[in-house]
Amino acid sequence: MVDKHPEEAVFREFLIAVLLHNEAVADRLGLQPVDVAAAILLEMRGPLAVGAISEELGLPSASTTRLIDRLERAGYARRVRGERDRRTVTVELVEGGMDDYDAACEASRRHLEALGAHYGPEQVPVLLGMFTRVAEAYRSATRELREDAT
């Protein structure tokens, strides 16, 4: 098969590599890939309401509940009830909750640092801007896919 769009093939190879890496990390941690995504969200954004996790990951509430159950059983996160309103539940990482994740990502971190030597400091903002826009594009496309399915 001849690829009419070589840039698309390069991007698809990139996506495959990222997806397979996330799956390998999840396997190493005894989690599902979406669980890893939730733990990363909690690390980046801090404690989140259950509804916010559902919205960020595009999951129904029942799936989010099961995800949080898995993170709790594995010792990565915990539910915290609101002090004023006990019905409010926030999810937070436990102390050291991402240590296993960090260890599982050591090889990728090492390879990415070596890759960084190929780019100058002036290129970093362009690369980060591209990754930001790619993430936004995929979030928008994901929302559209999920809306079309309902």
N, C-alpha and C positions, 0 to 999 in steps of 0.2 A: 504494500500500500504506500503510495507516494503522499507525503504530507504537504499540502498546499500552503500551510501556515507553520513554518518551523518554530516561530516564537511561541505558538500555542503548544507545540510538542514539548518545548523546554519548560514551559510553565506547568504542564501536566506532569512531567517528570518530577518537578519540584513538589507538587501537591502529593504525589504518590510517596515520595521520600518522607515528607512531614507526617502524613497519615500513618505510614508504617512505623515511623519512629515513635509517635504517640502511642500506638498500639503496643509496641515493644516495651515502652516505659510502663504502660498500664499493666501488662503481663507481669513485669518484674515486681510491681507493687501489689499485685493481686487485686487490681481494680479493673473497671471498664474504662475505655477511652474517655467517655463523657464524664466519669468521676474525676479523672485527671484534669479535664477542662474546668470542672467546678472548683477543684482545689486550687488551681492556678488563679481563677477569678477571686477566690477568697484571699489568696496571698496578695494579689495586686490591689484589690479594692477594700480589703478589710471585711469585717463582719457584714453579712447581707441578710436581709429578710428572705424567708423561703420564697415568697412571691417574686422577689427580684432575681433570685437564682433561676426560677422557672422562666422568667421573661428573658434573661440574658442568654440562656441556653435553648430557648424555644421549646421547652418541655411542658407537657401537661403536669398539673400539680401532683397527681399520683406517681408519675415517673420521678419527679423531683423528690418526693418523700422517700421513695426506694433508694435513690441516689444518696441522699443524706444518711439514710440507715446504713448503707455500705461504707460511707466515709467514717461514720461513728464506729461501726464494728471494727474497721481497720485501724482506728486510732488516729485519724487525720483531723477530724473535726468534731464539734459538739454543738448541740442546740442550747440556746440560752433564752429563757423566758424573760419577757419584759418585766421590769420592776413595778411600773405603774399599771400596766395592762398585761396580765399573765397570759392572755390569749395571743399576744404578740410573740413570735418566735424568730430569733436571729440565729444564724449559723456562723460559727467562727472556727478558725483553725486552732488546734491545740498547740501548746508550746512545743516547738520542734517538729510540728506536723509535716513540714516540707523537707525535713532532713533526708528521708529516704528518696524523695523525688530528686533532690539536688544530687545525691549520690548516683542515682540512675541516669542522670543527665551529664555526668562528668565527661564521658566520651564525646558527646555532641558538643559540649562546651569547648573542649580541647580542639576539636576539628573546626568549629566556627571561629575560634580565636586565631587559628592558623590561616583561615580564609581571610580574616580581617587584614592581614599583612599585605594583601593584594590591592587594598584601597587606601587612598589618602584621606586625611582628615576632612578635606573639602568635599569629599564624596559621601560622607556619613549622613549629612542632612538629606541628601537626595534619596539615599537608600531607605532611611527611616520614613521619609515622606511616602515613598512607594509602598512600604509595608503597611503604613497607616491607611493609605487609600485602598490597598488590596483587601485589608481586613474590613473596611467599611463596605466595599463592594460585595464581599461574600456575606456579610451580615444582611445587607439589603436583599440579596438573592435568596438567602435562607428564609427571610420573612416572607418573600413572595411565594416560594415553594410551599411553605407551611400554610399560608392563606389560601392558596389554590387547592390544597388538599382538604380544606374544610368546607 
